[in-house]
Amino acid sequence: MKRLNVLISAFACHPPLEAGAPEEEKLLASGESILGWNIVNQVARFHDAWVLTQARNRPGIERAQMRGEAAGVRFRYLDYKLWWKPLWHKSFTLHFYYYFWQWLAWAEARKLRRTVAFDLAQHATFANDWMPDYIGARLDIPFVWGPIGGGQRNPKGFESEYGWKARAGERYRILSQELGRRLIRGRRRCASRARAILVCNEETRRKIPPADRAKVRFFPVTGINRADLHDPVARPEGDRSFRLLTTGRLVRYKRFDFCIRSTAAFLRNNPGTDVLLEIVGEGPEGPALQALVREMKMEEHIRFVPWMPRRELITRMTACDVFLFPSLREGGGIVVIEAMACGKPVVALDSAGPGFHIQPEWGLKVEPRNPEQVVEDLAAALERLWKDPGLRLRLGRAARRRAEDFYLWDRLGERLRDIQAEAVAGPLGPERT
């Protein structure tokens, strides 16, 4: 296939934080931004790439290019000069700004098109289905939309534990997204003009207009590099310690309280076990979670660890026995894939991204029916894995194979290249099974 001229819209696009990176860049190197960065690098393997992104990503990107990353990629940095800075600290206001930023991106795309004959436009980030890409909706060139998520929501029966503010916030989030799907100018046109639509979970596929679902392909918003792969190692004979790990931003919907309660339930059923759960991360739920640990008298068995560089986190993953991740509505769940790459069995909820990533051959899933049932079933899954080290090893080996076969960025890049080639030729039809 010949090299194409590809225009990429990547509002969030930042390399992973390197050691010594400025403090103000911590918020920029989110999972969404790293997704954008990886998409850009994979497209650039096969094609000539022009990328539209926020101006605040510029320092990190330019340092990465000096290290030889994203070689040859042409970045255009766009932002409104006067009023954008107060908006990116909150999710709602950041998405509000993103809507208007897309008009900047469209205007810049029109200018670029006067001098560059683009073969394809690729949307990379934001990875949500309820706001359109205006380059795709309005620029008359073949267009690939995604990978996108956004269709996932909390399972029914779990919001009763929230305070009224949290319940109102969740309802507002759902309402805003539905209004976006129905009312935002260009969203339906974006879907209809896209020659391929890449989604990261089944919930999002169902949000695509029925007339456009034949163009949908499942494509993860999470991936790994070959250096992330590690072979599972069995504990020395006679070592009965049990090390659990979970990580993420400490926010309500990730339900780290389920990790705490299920570990406590496991210990009640197996008194005297040398079990330790490490919770790596920071966030607004941190104080409440620490209070819960004290209330349950689990200080000896649960440890909170601050954010750390990704390399250090991967090292901790390789040392644990089980990765526990009971998030309710995770669109992607990169840490699940990273744990699989480290050869660890993952215990997660059968919901959204993790429910898509985990299958019985390489992990254990718990159906989320109600909070009490989830805690009991998570504890039972932990007990099963603790009592059967051989099962842990078999699941871990299968998880590593799955990560290598399906989630390596180089392989995802090859798959994206093939989808783009089809899209240049014409709209994709129903996927062959």
C-alpha positions, 0 to 999 in steps of 0.5 A: 500500500502506498503512503497516504497523507493522513490528517489526524485530529487529536485534541488529547495527545501527549507522550507518557511522562518521563522522569523529571517531567514538569509538575504541570504536565501530570494532568496532560499525560492521561490515558486519553492523551497517551491513546492519542500519542500512540495512534499518531505514532502508529499512523506515522509508521505507514503514512505521512501524518499531520496532527492537530492538537492543543497548544498545551501539549507542545512542550511534552511533544517537542521533547519526545520528538527530540528523543526520536519519537513521532519522527517526521510527524507535523504537529499544528498546535491550536488553542483560543488565546484568552479564555481556555485556561480556566476550562480544562480543570473539570470534565464538563467545562473541558468538553465544552471547550473541546466542542469549540476547539473542533471549529479551530481544528476544522478551520486549520484543516481547511488551510492545510488542505490548500497545500496538502492533498489529504487522502484520509482524515483520522479522528483519534481523541477525544474518544467519545461517541456523543460529540462529533469530529467536525473535520469528519463531518464537514471536510470532504475526504474519506474519514475514520472515526475512532476509536471511541467509547462513551456508551458505558454507564453504571449498572442499575442498582449501584447509584443508591449508595451515592449521596444526592450530589453524586446521584445528581451528577451521574444523571446529569452526565448521562443526560448531557451525553444523550443530548449530545447524541441527539442535538449536537450539530454534526454528530449524525453527519459525522457518523454517516460520513465516516467510512469506518467507525471504531468502538471500544465496547458493545455499549458504544456500538449500540449508541451508533445510529442503526443505519451506520452500524455496518461500518463499526469495528471493535478496536481497543482504546488501550494497548501495550508495547513489547517491553511491557510483556513479562512471563508469570513467575510462580511463588516459591514453594511454601510461600503462602503470601497473597499479594493483590494490586489495584490502581487508578484515579481514586474516583467513585465509579472505579469502586475501590471500596469494593477492593477493600470490602472484598479483601476484608471478606476474603480475610474473614473467610480465611483468617490468618492469611498473609494478604496485602492489597496495594491501592496505587493512585490519588484522587478525591475519594482517597480520604473516604477510602482510607477512613473505610480501611480504618473502620474495617480495621484493615490497616495491616492488610491494605496499603495506599501508594501515591502515583508513580512513574509507569515503569515502577507501576509495571514492576509492582504488577509483575510482583503481585499475584492478582490484579483487582479492578472492579470499575463500574463503567470503564470505557477502556481500562489500560491497567487491565491490559497492562496487568495481563501483559505482566502475566497476572490473572485479572478479577474485574466486573463484567461491564464495559471495557474490562468486561470486553477484555477479560474472558474465562480463559485468562481472568475472572469476571463478576456480574454486577447485580448489586453491591453486596453480591459484587463484594461476595463474588469478588471475595470468592474469586480471590479465595479461588485464586489463593487456594489454587496457585496453579490456576493463577499461573495458567490464567496468567500465562493465557493473559500474557498470550492474549495481550501479546496477540491482541493488544500490542500497539504494533499489531494494532497499528497494522490493523488500523492501517488495513482499516484505513486502506479499506476506508480510502477505497469506500465505506466498510460493509458488515464485518465477516465472522 
